Amino acid sequence: MLRTSRNSSSIILGNLDWSPRQKGIMGRIAVTDGMAEAAVFILESAGHEVVLRHYNAKELRTGALSDFDAVVIRSATKMTAEAIEASCINGRLGFIGRAGVGVDNIDIESASENSVMVCNTPGASTKSVVELTIGHLIASTRFVARADRTLRSGGWAKKQLRGSELGGKRLGLIGFGRIARGVADLAHSFGMEVNAFDPYVSGDQAAELNCVMHDGVDGLFKACTHISIHCNLSKDTHHLVNHERLSMMPDIGADGTACGNHIVNCARGGIVDESAVLEALQSGKLSSAALDVFEVEPAIGNPLLEHERFHGSPHIGAATLEAQTRVGTEMAGLIVAFFNGERPESAIN
């Protein structure tokens, strides 16, 4: 059953029976993981109350958001079914905004069952994640992190740190959405041959973007020495990058260079089987691995951190000044639209 008791009016949005508050009403908004000052200013200027405070899982499960009309979260806050139910049974929560792309930390089914709209900001952080992906790729093939660590420890490993160029190599993209296409554009400028697997993108669409599309993910691994992940985390993509597929990678670049194999993940933790990656690094099957996202975060004590050919970053794909401003202002616009009785552009349910 969908809850429709917040007021007497109801608007059908896709499959969601959404019962908004009266058009133009001022709302109380919880921002749990921070927000750009410019975005807070937009919301407050529109007459809404903004509360900047992080709530832990126990507080969410016991209805900490019951007194709010909307909540804006990032990756740190998990809006589980329990948290959503607790916020709706005796509360008025009607909007969950994900300031970012991935919504795997939101139970969409529960949100829909409770007439809570879910929106994200899919385009705002694209450029930042694209640049970080390319940065990790270059750092991997030129051993930048390893060179820095060696230098700081008093070593001068010039002969041991001979890397390889990106030009002439095949880059495999798992997923071919906005971010992957941005990575493809930059990869082309380096002279890479771009390959991809995405069941939702046709071969003709990929050809228009100068990309070779594969029918299956196994074919991508067999063809490419460099792999970058750009898909959502789901039951189907959990541990998509595993021991079997890593063993398929060719070691030799399209240009004949013995460049080794390289994995980069700036998408979602859990898509990569980290234990398989560690084994592949130890055996030499992988020459490098670079992760911005981990299956368990924070990744303190993760054994990957001890391997010399691994380098990582603490989930900072969207952590640029420019992206934070874009994400915040885009989300503020979505919230203003919601309270004006409109359907926000990025509504998911």
N, C-alpha and C positions, 0 to 999 in steps of 0.2 A: 504494500500500500504506500502511496505517495502522500506526504503531508501537504495539505492545502489549507491549513487553518490559520495561517499568519494574517491573512486578510481576505476580503470577499472576492477580489479579482484574481484571475489566473491567465497566464500566457503560455501557450504551448511552444516550446523551443526544441525542435528536433524531437527526441524521445523523452525529453524532460518536461514534466508538468511543473513549471516554475511559477511560484506564487510570490511575486515581488512585493516589497513594501510600497506604499503609495508613491507615485511619481513625484520626484523632487524632494523627498523627505531626507533629512540629514541623518547620517549614519555614524555608528561607533565602530571604528576599525582597529583591529589588533595587528601590529606588525611585529612578528616574532623573531625574525632573523636580520633585522636592520633594513634601512631604506635610504636612498639618496635624499638629502635635504630638499632638493628642488621638488621631488615627488611629494614629500610631506607638505611642503608649502602649497602645492596645487590642491591637495585634498583639504587642507585646513582653509584655504581661500574659498573653497566651494562650500564651506560651512560644516564639514565633517570633523569629528573628533578622532584623533590618531593617538594610539597608545603604543609606544615602543617598548616592548618587553618580551623576553624569551620565556616560554613555559616548557617545563620538562614533561616527559611522557606521562608521569603519574598525574600531574596537574591537568593535562589535556584529557586523560581518561576520566577524570572526576568533574569535568564540566567547566574548566577555567575559561572557556570561550563562550559560555552561555549568555553573557551580557553583551556580546558583540554581534553586529550585523554582518561583518565581513572580517576575514583574516587574510593577511599576506604572509606567505612563507617562502623560504628558500629550501635548500637541501637538508638543513639541520633539523627542521621540524617535520615530524611524521604525522600526517592526518590519517590515522588508521580508522577502521570502522568503529572501534570503541570511542575514539576521540570525537568522531563526527556525531555518533548517536548521543553522546553525553552533552554535546553542544546544542543539540536540536530538540531533545525530548522536553526539556523544560527551558529551552532557550529560543533564540531567534536568528541563529546563524544562517545566512542565505547565500554567502559567496566565499569561495576559497580561491585566492589568487596565488599562483606559483610564479614568483619572480625569477624566471628562467625558462628552460625548455622542458626538461624531464618532469613527468608527473607520476613516476613510479612510487613516490612517497605519499601519494594521495589515493585513498580507496575510492575510485570513481563510482563503482557500483553503489556503495553506501551513500555517497554524496547524492547520486541520482534518486535513490530510494527515499532520501530525506529532503528532496527538492532543494538541494544546495548546488548552485552553479559553480563550475570549475573553469578557470581561465589560466592560460600561461602567456608568456611573452616570447614566442618562438624565434623572432628575428633579431631581438635587441642585442644579444650577446654573440651573434654569429661571427662577426669579424674578429672578436677577441679570441674565440675558441679556434678559429682557423689559424690565426697567427701563432698561438701556443702549440698547436699540432705541428706546424711547420718548424717551429723552434725546437721541439722535442725530436723531430725527425733529423734535423741538422745536427743537433747535439749528440744524437745516437751514432750517426755515421762518421762523425769527426771526433767522437770520444771526448766531448768538451767537459763533461762533469768529471770523468775519470782523470783527465789531464789536470784539471784544477785541484783535485784531491791529491794527486801525486806531487804536484808543484808545492802545495802547502805543507806536505810532509817532508820536504827537502829533496825530492827526487827530480830528475830531468830525463823523463822517459820519451824523448823525441823519437827515437828509432822504434820503440814499442807501440807507439800510438799513431801508426799510419792508417788513416781512414780511407773512405771511398767517397766518390762524388754521387750526387743524386741523379745527375744527367745520365741518360742511357739505361736507367733501371726501370723496372715495372713496379708501380705503386698500386696496391689493391685496396680499395675502399669498401668496407662492409657497411652498406647503407649509402644512399646517394641523394640525401636531402640537401637543405641549404648549406650546412657546414661542410659536408663532403664536397659539394660543388665548388665552394670557395677554396677548399684545399686543392681540388683538381686544377683550378685556375692557376694557383701559384706553382703547383707541381709541374704543369706544362711549361711555365716560364723557366724552370730549371732544366727542362729537357727530358722529363720523365714521361713514360708511357703510362697513361692512367687506365686502370681496370676497375670494375666495380661489380658488386652483387647487391641487388635490391629487387625483391619480388614485385614491388609496386611501381617500378620504372621500366618502361619498354626499351627494347634495344634501339628503336628509332630515336627515342628521346635522348638516349645516351650518345648515340652517334652524332647527333646535332651538337653535342658538347665535347666531341672528340674523345669519347671514352668507350672502351671495349666492355660490353656488359656480358657477364657470365650467367649461365642458367642455374648454377648451384654454387654454394660457398666453397665446396671442395675444389672446384676448378680454379677459383680465385687463388687459393693457397698453393696449388700446384704451379701456377704461372708466375707468382709474384714473390720477390725477395723482400719487399717492404709492404707491410700491412698496417692500415690505420682504421680504427673502429669508429663508426658514426651511426649506430642504430640504438634503438631504445632497449632497455632491459625488460625482458618478459620471460615467460616459461620457455618459449621457443629459443630465445637468445642466451639464456643462462648457460655459461661455460661453452658458448659457441666456439671460442678460441680454446682448444683443448690439445692434449698431447698428440692425438692422432693427426689433427690438422697441422699442427706445428711441424710434424715429421714429414709432411708433404712438401714443404717449402724447398725451393730449388738450389739455394746457396750461390748459384752463378747468375749474375745479372744478364739482362737481355743483350747487353753489349759485350758479354763474355768475361766480364770482370768478376773475380772471386770476392764479391762484396759481402758475403754472408747474408743472414736473415735478420730482419728488424721488425719489432712490433711496437706500435704506439696506440695508447687508448686515452683519449680525452673525452669520452662519451659518458658511460655509466659503469660503475664497479659491478662485478659479477658476470659481465659478459666474457671476461678473460678468466680462465682457470689459473689462478696465480701459482698453485703448486706445480702445474704443468709447465708454466713459464720458467719457474725456478729450475726444474729438472732440465729443461732445454738449454738454459744458460750454463748450467753445470756441465752438461754433456758437450757443449759447443755447437749444438744445432741452432741455437739463437746466438747471434753476435751481440745483440743488445735488446733491451726492453725498456720502455719508458711509459710510466703510468701517471696520469693526473687524478685518476679515480680508482678506488679500491673497494673490494667486496665488504670489508669492515673498515669503517672510518670512525675516528682517526686511526691511521695505519701504524700506530706506535708498536714496535716489536715485530712487525712483519718481516719474515726472514729474507724477503727480496731485498730489503734495505741493506743487507750485509754483502750482497754480491757486487763485485767491482764493475760488472758490465750492465748493471741496472742503475737508472736514475729516475727520480720521480718528483712530483710536486703535489702539494696538499689541496687538491680540488680547486684550483685557481683559474680554470678555463675562462670564466666570466669576470674575473677579478681585475678589471681595469677601470680606471676613472671614467672613461668614456662609456663602457658597457654598463656600469652601475647607474650612471645617469640615464642612459637610454632605457634600461630595464625598469627603473623606478618611475620615470615619467610615462612610459607606455602603460605600466600597471595602474598608475593613477588615473589615466584616461579611461581605462577599462572599468575601474570602480565608479568613476563619475557617470559613465554611461549606464552602468547597472542601476545606480540609484535614481537615474532619470527615467527608468523603465524601459531602457533600450537593451537590445541583445548585443553584448560586447563582441568584437570581431573574432576574438580567439576562443570563444566559448567551446568547451570540449564536449559537454553533455547537454 
